């Protein structure tokens, strides 16, 4: 595989045993196009992010010195790192604490202890979403709409609209599959990729927010087919 095509994953974990586990797991992912760099603290993570391109981050919440939450906020605050996919790993498992991790800007959350195969599935899912989000859709189908997910850029008739990472991902999915009915299950599996008791409500809330931000011109084209899914109709 072309090295430039690999999904470069920054792993930030202070526990030596967990770092060894991650090293072994990424050996399994090598043939699937992943590469990893593993560091033990937030300071080293931020240094790498300043100097080198990164596609995904596997980030521990409880780090010594600079916390995982602080690293995540720094990632989301900078244009060059804003769209990096982040899987937050924590020792916390209550719904409120999971929401805190996601509200801080994580794309996904996994509580320790976890099944190794679940972690691998989450990383694969996040990698697929990253590929979708960084591919620009055909511009001629959507006149007046300029979408560049790699630069976190959405312009509607020249006006910039800011979207969350999940909203960017959803819009990318619809723009690459216009005029096709996409089921709730498909959207969730593609963009989130994990089981949750609240998954359908979270999906609907995110879709509603995206439609509102798209405004009347484009939001009205993102239509719900009750009980079936959603479709983005391109202009005639």
SULVEN-V480564 format. One record per backbone hydrogen bond with DSSP energy under -1.0 kcal/mol. CO is the residue of the C=O (numbers start at 1). NH is the residue of the N-H. Records with the same first field share a line. If there is no record, write none. Layout:
CO: NH ; NH
This chain:
2: 5
3: 6
6: 8
7: 35
8: 55 ; 56
9: 37
10: 58
11: 39
12: 60
15: 19
16: 20
17: 21
18: 22
19: 23
20: 24
21: 25
22: 26
23: 27
24: 28
25: 29
29: 32 ; 34
30: 33
33: 7
35: 9
37: 11
39: 13
41: 45
42: 46
43: 47
44: 48
45: 49
46: 50
47: 51
48: 52
55: 85
56: 10
57: 87
58: 12
59: 89
61: 63 ; 68
67: 71
68: 72
69: 73
70: 74
71: 75
72: 76
73: 77
78: 81 ; 82
81: 84
85: 57
86: 107 ; 108
87: 59
88: 110
89: 61
90: 112
94: 98
95: 99
96: 100
97: 101
98: 102
99: 103
100: 104
101: 106
102: 105
108: 88
110: 90
115: 119
116: 120
117: 121
118: 122
119: 123
120: 124
121: 125
122: 126
123: 127
124: 128
125: 129
126: 130
127: 131
128: 132
129: 133
130: 134
139: 142
142: 145
144: 157
146: 155
148: 151 ; 153
149: 152
153: 148
154: 161
155: 146
156: 159
159: 156
164: 168
165: 169
166: 170
167: 171
168: 172
169: 173
170: 174
171: 175
172: 176
177: 180
182: 230
183: 187
184: 188
185: 189
186: 190
187: 191
188: 192 ; 193
196: 199
198: 202
199: 203
200: 204
201: 205
202: 206
203: 207
204: 208
205: 209
206: 210
207: 211
208: 212
209: 213
210: 214
215: 219
216: 220
218: 221
221: 223 ; 233
223: 231
225: 228 ; 229
229: 225
230: 182
231: 223
232: 179
